[in-house]
Amino acid sequence: MILTKQCSLQIFLLAVIFCSLGVSGQEFKCPPKNGFYPDPIQCDLYYHCYSGELEEKLCPDGLVFDDSNPNHERCDIPVNVDCVDRKELQEPKPSKGCPRANGIYRHWDTQVCDKFVNCVEGKANELPCPPGLIYDDSKSNCAWPADNLRTDCTNTKREILEDGFSCPTGEVVGPNGRVLPHPTFPHPEDCQKFYICRNGVTPQYGSCSAGSVYNDITFQCDEPENVPGCENWFEEEDKNKNATKKT
């Protein structure tokens, strides 16, 4: 069979790639100091050097070798390791919900942004993000939508309470100049009531104890006389109750 020059060139290139991957362990030379050293090409391949002897080792699928300290043998998720030029990886071993046997990945349902998957030896463990956060696979953790690099989760719906309240977007700064992790907001009609936004996005009802009203300046419950417009709240509330009883 006669091969064309183009086919011959393709076969030659494939052979070069195969050889460069296949003989990396044979070419690696142990340094004088004992320890664990990375393969120069493959990020999940490394070597244990002891008394001049070399043992080739491989991280579990989905993890890569952390070469920051030759005295420690450690494999970690790729986001925690800078592989630099060690771009090659072993052949993946995918399973249901897991692109690789180990690691942290986005949820298999592309519509689910507030959950992620922790894969351990091929088993997918579904885990939720804290309220209001979505999974960012560029960092392998959950983050606020505004700080997230994902573009498929920017239009996540905000929860709305029965009276129509939903948590406004943006940060809320407290009296001390710090951002409030769970900001509160006044009720438009009831001085004693207020809204709590858990993690800034999940709304729920709140109420001050008897005799106190919500102060939207201090973000706390306060004496009625300290809150403009609510000074006579309980007196007016008693009058309304008495008027209701008479009717």
C-alpha positions as CSV (number, residue, x, y, z in Angstrom):
1,M,0.0,0.0,0.0
2,I,1.4,3.4,-1.0
3,L,0.9,6.2,1.5
4,T,0.6,9.8,0.5
5,K,3.0,12.4,1.9
6,Q,0.2,13.9,3.9
7,C,-0.8,10.6,5.5
8,S,2.9,9.8,6.3
9,L,3.3,13.2,8.0
10,Q,0.1,12.6,10.1
11,I,1.4,9.2,11.2
12,F,4.8,10.6,12.1
13,L,3.2,13.4,14.2
14,L,1.0,10.9,16.0
15,A,4.0,8.7,16.7
16,V,6.0,11.6,18.1
17,I,3.1,12.6,20.5
18,F,2.6,8.9,21.6
19,C,6.3,8.5,22.3
20,S,6.6,11.8,24.2
21,L,3.8,10.7,26.5
22,G,4.8,7.1,26.7
23,V,8.4,7.4,27.7
24,S,8.2,10.4,30.1
25,G,8.6,8.1,33.1
26,Q,11.6,6.3,31.5
27,E,13.3,9.7,30.8
28,F,12.7,11.2,34.2
29,K,15.8,11.2,36.3
30,C,15.6,11.4,40.1
31,P,17.3,14.4,41.7
32,P,19.8,13.7,44.5
33,K,17.2,14.5,47.3
34,N,14.5,12.0,48.1
35,G,11.0,13.1,47.6
36,F,8.0,13.3,45.3
37,Y,8.4,15.0,41.9
38,P,6.1,15.9,39.0
39,D,6.2,14.6,35.5
40,P,7.1,17.4,33.2
41,I,4.2,16.7,30.8
42,Q,1.4,15.0,32.6
43,C,-0.1,16.9,35.7
44,D,-1.6,13.8,37.4
45,L,1.6,11.7,37.0
46,Y,4.4,12.0,39.5
47,Y,7.4,10.0,40.8
48,H,8.6,8.9,44.2
49,C,12.4,9.0,44.3
50,Y,14.2,7.2,47.1
51,S,17.9,6.4,47.2
52,G,18.1,6.9,43.5
53,E,15.2,4.5,42.8
54,L,12.2,5.8,40.8
55,E,8.6,4.7,41.4
56,E,6.0,6.0,38.9
57,K,2.7,7.0,40.5
58,L,-0.6,8.3,39.3
59,C,-3.2,10.5,41.1
60,P,-6.8,9.2,41.2
61,D,-8.7,10.2,38.1
62,G,-9.8,13.9,38.4
63,L,-7.1,14.9,40.8
64,V,-3.6,16.3,39.9
65,F,-0.3,16.2,41.7
66,D,0.6,19.2,43.9
67,D,4.3,19.7,43.5
68,S,4.6,22.6,45.9
69,N,6.5,20.5,48.5
70,P,8.6,17.5,47.4
71,N,8.4,16.1,51.0
72,H,4.7,15.7,50.7
73,E,2.7,13.3,48.5
74,R,-0.5,15.1,47.7
75,C,-3.1,15.0,45.0
76,D,-5.7,17.8,44.8
77,I,-8.5,19.2,42.6
78,P,-7.1,21.1,39.6
79,V,-8.3,24.5,40.8
80,N,-5.9,24.2,43.8
81,V,-2.8,23.3,41.7
82,D,-1.0,25.3,39.1
83,C,0.0,22.7,36.5
84,V,1.8,25.4,34.4
85,D,3.0,23.4,31.3
86,R,1.9,20.0,32.6
87,K,-1.3,20.0,30.5
88,E,-1.7,16.3,29.8
89,L,-4.0,14.1,32.0
90,Q,-4.8,10.5,32.2
91,E,-7.8,9.1,30.2
92,P,-11.0,10.1,32.1
93,K,-13.2,7.5,33.8
94,P,-16.6,9.1,33.7
95,S,-19.8,7.9,35.4
96,K,-23.3,9.1,35.9
97,G,-23.1,12.8,37.0
98,C,-19.2,12.7,37.1
99,P,-17.0,13.8,34.1
100,R,-14.2,12.2,36.0
101,A,-14.1,9.8,39.0
102,N,-13.1,12.5,41.5
103,G,-13.5,16.2,41.8
104,I,-16.1,19.0,42.1
105,Y,-18.2,19.8,39.1
106,R,-21.3,21.7,38.1
107,H,-24.7,19.9,38.4
108,W,-25.6,17.6,35.6
109,D,-28.8,19.5,35.1
110,T,-27.8,22.6,33.3
111,Q,-30.9,24.4,34.7
112,V,-29.7,23.8,38.3
113,C,-27.3,26.5,39.3
114,D,-27.5,26.5,43.1
115,K,-26.2,22.9,43.5
116,F,-22.9,21.1,42.6
117,V,-21.6,17.6,42.5
118,N,-18.7,16.2,44.6
119,C,-17.5,13.0,42.8
120,V,-15.6,10.5,45.0
121,E,-14.4,7.3,43.2
122,G,-17.1,7.7,40.6
123,K,-20.0,8.3,42.9
124,A,-21.8,11.6,42.5
125,N,-22.8,13.4,45.7
126,E,-25.2,16.2,45.1
127,L,-24.7,19.2,47.4
128,P,-26.4,22.6,47.7
129,C,-24.9,26.1,47.7
130,P,-25.7,28.4,50.6
131,P,-28.9,30.4,49.9
132,G,-28.4,33.0,47.2
133,L,-25.2,31.6,45.8
134,I,-24.6,29.7,42.6
135,Y,-21.8,27.2,41.7
136,D,-18.8,28.7,39.9
137,D,-16.9,25.9,38.2
138,S,-13.9,28.2,37.4
139,K,-13.3,28.3,41.2
140,S,-14.9,25.0,42.2
141,N,-17.0,26.7,44.9
142,C,-20.2,28.7,45.3
143,A,-20.2,32.5,44.8
144,W,-22.6,35.4,44.6
145,P,-24.1,35.8,41.1
146,A,-22.4,39.2,40.7
147,D,-19.0,37.6,41.4
148,N,-19.6,34.5,39.3
149,L,-18.1,33.9,35.9
150,R,-21.0,31.7,34.7
151,T,-23.2,33.3,32.1
152,D,-26.0,30.7,32.2
153,C,-27.2,31.6,35.7
154,T,-27.5,35.4,35.6
155,N,-31.2,35.3,35.4
156,T,-32.0,33.3,38.5
157,K,-35.4,34.1,39.9
158,R,-35.6,35.7,43.3
159,E,-38.1,34.4,45.8
160,I,-41.2,36.6,46.4
161,L,-43.2,36.6,49.7
162,E,-47.0,36.5,49.7
163,D,-47.3,40.3,50.1
164,G,-45.0,40.9,47.1
165,F,-41.7,41.7,48.8
166,S,-38.5,40.4,47.3
167,C,-35.0,41.2,48.3
168,P,-33.5,44.1,46.4
169,T,-30.3,43.7,44.5
170,G,-27.0,45.3,45.7
171,E,-25.2,45.4,49.0
172,V,-26.6,47.1,52.1
173,V,-24.1,48.9,54.3
174,G,-24.9,49.1,58.1
175,P,-24.2,52.0,60.5
176,N,-20.7,50.8,61.1
177,G,-19.8,51.0,57.4
178,R,-19.8,47.3,56.9
179,V,-21.8,45.3,54.4
180,L,-24.7,43.5,56.2
181,P,-24.7,39.8,55.4
182,H,-28.4,39.5,56.3
183,P,-29.9,43.0,55.7
184,T,-33.3,44.0,57.0
185,F,-36.0,46.3,55.5
186,P,-39.0,48.0,57.0
187,H,-42.6,46.9,56.4
188,P,-44.4,49.5,54.4
189,E,-47.6,49.4,56.6
190,D,-46.6,48.0,60.0
191,C,-44.0,49.7,62.2
192,Q,-43.5,46.6,64.3
193,K,-42.8,44.3,61.4
194,F,-39.8,44.1,59.0
195,Y,-38.2,41.8,56.4
196,I,-35.0,39.8,56.6
197,C,-33.0,38.9,53.6
198,R,-31.0,35.8,54.4
199,N,-27.6,36.1,52.6
200,G,-29.0,39.1,50.9
201,V,-31.4,37.2,48.6
202,T,-33.8,34.9,50.5
203,P,-36.7,36.9,52.1
204,Q,-38.5,36.1,55.3
205,Y,-40.8,38.0,57.8
206,G,-39.5,39.5,61.0
207,S,-41.2,41.2,63.9
208,C,-40.1,43.3,66.9
209,S,-41.1,42.4,70.4
210,A,-44.2,44.0,72.0
211,G,-43.6,47.7,72.6
212,S,-40.8,48.2,70.1
213,V,-40.8,49.1,66.4
214,Y,-38.3,48.6,63.6
215,N,-35.8,51.4,63.0
216,D,-34.6,51.4,59.4
217,I,-31.6,53.7,60.4
218,T,-30.1,51.4,62.9
219,F,-31.5,48.2,61.3
220,Q,-32.7,47.2,64.8
221,C,-35.8,47.2,66.9
222,D,-36.1,50.4,68.9
223,E,-38.4,52.5,71.1
224,P,-41.3,54.1,69.2
225,E,-40.2,57.6,70.1
226,N,-36.9,57.1,68.3
227,V,-38.5,56.2,65.0
228,P,-40.1,59.1,63.1
229,G,-43.7,58.2,62.0
230,C,-44.0,55.4,64.5
231,E,-44.0,57.4,67.8
232,N,-47.7,56.6,68.5
233,W,-47.8,53.3,66.7
234,F,-49.1,51.2,69.6
235,E,-51.6,53.8,70.7
236,E,-53.1,53.9,67.3
237,E,-53.0,50.1,67.1
238,D,-55.0,49.9,70.3
239,K,-57.5,52.5,69.0
240,N,-58.0,50.4,65.8
241,K,-58.5,47.3,67.8
242,N,-61.1,48.9,70.1
243,A,-62.9,50.4,67.1
244,T,-63.1,46.9,65.5
245,K,-64.6,45.4,68.7
246,K,-67.4,48.1,68.8
247,T,-68.4,47.4,65.2
